[in-house]
Amino acid sequence: MIPKNISELVTFSPNRFEPIHDWFYYKEGYAKKLVEWLVKEYNLEGPIFDPFCGSGTTVLAAKQMGIESIGCDVSPLAVLASKVKTRNYEVETLKKKLGEFREMKVPPEQLTPRDERLRKIISRGNWEEMHFLKKKIEEIGDEKARDFFYLAMVDSFGAVAQVVKVGGSLRRAKKNVPSMKKFFERKCERMIRDLERGKKGVEPEVIEADARVFNLEENSIGSIITSPPYLNKIEYTTVYKLELILFFKVQETQLRAFIGDEPQNIRGTKIKIKNFQKFPPIAQAYFEDMEKVMVNCFRCLKPKGKMVIVVAGGCLPDRIIQSDEILCDLGQAIGFKIIDIIAAREIFCHANRSIKIGKVRESVIVLEKPEV
Ligand SMILES: C[S@@+](CC[C@H](N)C(=O)[O-])C[C@H]1O[C@@H](n2cnc3c(N)ncnc32)[C@H](O)[C@@H]1O
């Protein structure tokens, strides 16, 4: 039976109340409970693969259910979040390190950001604390502990910067914020508490890779649960640009879509899509890339293995495109059988924030690789 709150489960919101899932707020994610429901409802078997793993909802939920899993993502921030949330830790090592952080005093260094935009959103005190913490965390020898504290620091920076993530952009906002070091220490304390209450399990493999070219062994995967970027949306880079630039050495010019990012270079899908030639280049490039990913997914699935895709349609300035229909057409042409298309919710599309263009569906598509 379809859960009554499916419209909520396709969003990250319910994860804000789930231990470990809430360690890093990922705007584009879906809920742990959606993964749990899908596994039960469709008898999904492991290993589970998520080619767009984001903040790790699929791989963490799989670990918590005792199922082996693999995830990949192009974003180094997403990969770090997924790894940190799914590892088994020596909690005593983390506690000891946190104790050391508490003892440390931040020396006043008169540091201010060089970029004027940054000066407007972060106080000098917090900028100094961020630099101090970053340096100390980078000195930690144990990789798991280093990554654990690094993620806590990245999240703490987002919390104390005078910005909010609205829609697909960052907006300046006056916030009453604590000291970054205090926030970081409290965050680490909460994360350690979650680990003490949780269970260890099989650690998933999480890889920084591009799903358009990343290949797993043929017939090696039991199921796929994933959500690609949505057509004409690049929130996963734009709203995290501060974090990506400051902590992952990503240049501002490198912030791009990764799916559909070469509209000037369209070759056309190998499979014929109805009305493809009438689509704007951005949509053609998107479906061309999604075809590559779906072909890779079909290949690595075991026969009878299912692929679940959570996707919303694209809002373009002059039209809407229902991506679920097109991905189903692509899936069928690749060889998948369509098991279900669940319309989870509708989203209004506006041009210039006010002119209504139409409504797109956000759907859960369930496909199956037939037995040969
Ligand atoms: C909708 S989000 C997935 C969110 C995830 N389900 C969760 O709950 O956190 C899509 C993800 O795809 C990633 N991505 C975009 N293009 C990619 C590509 N070509 N290969 C792999 N990952 C990609 C983005 O970095 C983003 O994290």
The ligand as an SDF file (V2000), in Angstrom:
LIG
                    3D

 27 29  0  0  0  0  0  0  0  0999 V2000
   18.5030   14.4900   -5.9490 C   0  0  0  0  0  0  0  0  0  0  0  0
   20.1310   14.4340   -5.3150 S   0  0  0  0  0  0  0  0  0  0  0  0
   20.1780   12.8540   -4.5000 C   0  0  0  0  0  0  0  0  0  0  0  0
   19.8050   12.9640   -3.0460 C   0  0  0  0  0  0  0  0  0  0  0  0
   19.8140   11.6530   -2.2710 C   0  0  0  0  0  0  0  0  0  0  0  0
   18.7660   10.7640   -2.7010 N   0  0  0  0  0  0  0  0  0  0  0  0
   19.6670   11.9230   -0.7700 C   0  0  0  0  0  0  0  0  0  0  0  0
   18.6750   11.5200   -0.1610 O   0  0  0  0  0  0  0  0  0  0  0  0
   20.5330   12.6060   -0.2100 O   0  0  0  0  0  0  0  0  0  0  0  0
   21.0390   14.1900   -6.7570 C   0  0  0  0  0  0  0  0  0  0  0  0
   22.5270   14.0050   -6.5460 C   0  0  0  0  0  0  0  0  0  0  0  0
   23.1140   13.6860   -7.8080 O   0  0  0  0  0  0  0  0  0  0  0  0
   24.4510   14.1580   -7.8120 C   0  0  0  0  0  0  0  0  0  0  0  0
   24.8970   14.1780   -9.2140 N   0  0  0  0  0  0  0  0  0  0  0  0
   24.6380   15.0880  -10.1840 C   0  0  0  0  0  0  0  0  0  0  0  0
   25.1740   14.6900  -11.3470 N   0  0  0  0  0  0  0  0  0  0  0  0
   25.7830   13.5010  -11.1210 C   0  0  0  0  0  0  0  0  0  0  0  0
   26.5040   12.5810  -11.9390 C   0  0  0  0  0  0  0  0  0  0  0  0
   26.7020   12.8250  -13.2340 N   0  0  0  0  0  0  0  0  0  0  0  0
   26.9950   11.4400  -11.3750 N   0  0  0  0  0  0  0  0  0  0  0  0
   26.8010   11.1790  -10.0420 C   0  0  0  0  0  0  0  0  0  0  0  0
   26.1380   12.0340   -9.2220 N   0  0  0  0  0  0  0  0  0  0  0  0
   25.6240   13.1600   -9.7540 C   0  0  0  0  0  0  0  0  0  0  0  0
   24.3690   15.5060   -7.1180 C   0  0  0  0  0  0  0  0  0  0  0  0
   25.6190   15.8720   -6.5900 O   0  0  0  0  0  0  0  0  0  0  0  0
   23.3070   15.2230   -6.0370 C   0  0  0  0  0  0  0  0  0  0  0  0
   23.9370   14.8730   -4.8300 O   0  0  0  0  0  0  0  0  0  0  0  0
  1  2  1  0
  2  3  1  0
  2 10  1  0
  3  4  1  0
  4  5  1  0
  5  6  1  0
  5  7  1  0
  7  8  2  0
  7  9  1  0
 10 11  1  0
 11 12  1  0
 11 26  1  0
 12 13  1  0
 13 14  1  0
 13 24  1  0
 14 15  1  0
 14 23  1  0
 15 16  2  0
 16 17  1  0
 17 18  1  0
 17 23  2  0
 18 19  1  0
 18 20  2  0
 20 21  1  0
 21 22  2  0
 22 23  1  0
 24 25  1  0
 24 26  1  0
 26 27  1  0
M  CHG  2   2   1   9  -1
M  END
$$$$
